[in-house]
């Protein structure tokens, strides 16, 4: 890694930006088991508004991590699924989750100490 590794247009920064949005990682994780409809995603995630869900899915699709599949049915049916590139993020997301499980109590204790 060179000294300019974290410039705005570098690959490492791209990865950090993708995972810095909480909903990006959550949606990628929820889609790990296969295609899901928007209603299913909202039920599985909880706490995400329809607007934020739509914005996040569009962002993931724009970045090539999710595919939108629309079916010509009445009523219309849409499903989202991970692309091959999107699936490659499951390992790093799993590693972050494992870290949080192992060290979450320490981080929460530090927050409590600092907030008084």
C-alpha positions in Angstrom: 0.0 0.0 0.0 1.3 3.4 -0.9 1.1 6.6 1.0 -1.8 7.8 -1.2 -3.8 4.6 -0.5 -6.7 6.5 1.1 -7.3 9.2 -1.4 -10.9 9.7 -2.5 -10.5 7.8 -5.7 -8.6 4.8 -4.3 -9.9 1.2 -4.2 -9.6 0.9 -0.4 -11.6 4.0 0.2 -14.3 2.7 -2.1 -14.6 -0.5 0.0 -14.8 1.6 3.2 -17.4 3.8 1.7 -19.5 0.9 0.6 -19.5 -0.6 4.1 -19.8 2.6 6.1 -23.5 2.9 5.3 -25.2 0.7 7.8 -28.0 -0.3 5.5 -25.7 -1.4 2.7 -24.1 -4.0 4.9 -27.4 -5.1 6.5 -29.1 -5.5 3.1 -26.2 -7.4 1.7 -26.3 -9.7 4.7 -30.0 -10.3 4.5 -29.8 -11.1 0.7 -27.1 -13.8 1.4 -29.7 -16.6 1.2 -31.2 -15.6 -2.1 -33.6 -13.2 -3.8 -36.1 -11.3 -1.7 -39.0 -9.0 -2.4 -39.0 -5.5 -0.9 -41.7 -6.5 1.6 -39.7 -9.5 2.7 -36.7 -7.3 3.2 -38.6 -4.8 5.4 -39.9 -7.7 7.5 -36.5 -9.3 8.0 -34.7 -6.1 8.7 -37.1 -4.0 10.8 -36.6 -0.4 11.4 -36.0 0.6 7.8 -38.5 2.8 6.1 -39.7 2.0 2.6 -37.9 5.2 1.3 -34.6 4.3 2.8 -34.9 0.7 1.6 -35.5 1.9 -1.9 -32.6 4.3 -1.8 -30.3 1.6 -0.4 -31.3 -1.0 -3.0 -30.8 1.6 -5.8 -27.3 2.5 -4.4 -26.4 -1.2 -4.2 -27.6 -1.8 -7.7 -25.7 1.3 -9.0 -22.5 -0.2 -7.5 -23.1 -3.6 -9.1 -23.7 -5.4 -5.8 -27.4 -6.2 -6.3 -29.6 -7.1 -9.2 -33.2 -6.0 -9.6 -35.4 -8.6 -11.3 -38.8 -7.3 -12.4 -41.4 -9.9 -13.5 -44.2 -9.0 -16.0 -47.0 -10.2 -13.7 -50.2 -8.6 -12.4 -49.6 -7.3 -9.8 -46.0 -6.5 -10.6 -43.4 -8.4 -8.7 -39.8 -7.3 -8.1 -37.0 -9.2 -6.4 -33.5 -8.2 -5.5 -30.5 -10.5 -5.3 -26.8 -10.3 -4.8 -24.5 -10.3 -7.8 -21.3 -12.3 -7.8 -19.5 -9.2 -6.7 -22.0 -8.5 -4.0 -21.5 -12.1 -2.6 -17.8 -11.4 -2.2 -18.7 -8.9 0.6 -20.3 -11.5 2.7 -16.9 -12.6 4.2 -15.8 -9.1 5.2 -19.3 -8.4 6.7 -19.2 -11.7 8.6 -15.8 -10.8 9.9 -17.0 -7.4 11.1 -20.0 -9.1 12.8 -17.7 -11.6 14.6 -15.5 -8.7 15.8 -18.6 -6.8 17.1 -19.8 -9.9 18.9 -16.4 -10.4 20.5 -15.7 -6.8 21.4 -19.1 -5.1 21.5 -19.3 -5.1 25.3 -15.9 -3.4 25.5 -17.0 -0.7 23.0 -20.3 -0.2 24.9 -18.4 0.1 28.2 -16.0 2.7 26.8 -19.0 4.7 25.5 -20.6 4.6 28.9 -17.3 5.7 30.6 -16.9 8.6 28.2 -20.6 9.8 28.4 -20.4 10.1 32.1 
